[in-house]
Amino acid sequence: MKNNIAEKIKNMSQNERQMFLKKIKESGEKYQIYPLSSEQKRMWFTYKIDVCNPYYNVVFALRLTQEKEYKEIEKVLYNIISHNAILHSIILDVDGFLFQAVQKDYKLNIMYIPESSCTDIFLQEKMMDMKKIPFDLEEE
């Protein structure tokens, strides 16, 4: 999912970015934009060395017997994420100053595969494919 704030920042003139930077430094909490902690900065710099690294992906499978169970788990996961802002934040780089921005809209990359169409080999291949997808700290 493309995030609007990063796109808007990219399209700002240098003067607009400077004004935006001043505003979020003074009152970023008002917009749910916060400076990064030192640990987050380390994570960011490690990420920038190899943005195609899938290190931050969390891939797992659950064997469920009914689609109803999937819907319940999805609901629980969204509930956990909605109560932990860091789980739905992105990193913004505004002229070298780093911030985390809490996203109001976010989407989990989860899927339900009916057991009848899911062999162990198919599941292993699907999980391997998903493990290879880079996690974008600027977008997800």
Salt bridges, closest charged atoms under 4 A:
GLU26 OE2 - LYS22 NZ 3.89
GLU39 OE2 - ARG42 NH2 3.84
GLU67 OE2 - LYS71 NZ 3.60
ASP95 OD1 - ARG17 NE 2.86
GLU115 OE2 - ARG63 NH1 3.37
ASP120 OD1 - ARG63 NH2 3.11
GLU138 OE1 - LYS48 NZ 3.64
GLU139 OE2 - LYS2 NZ 3.98
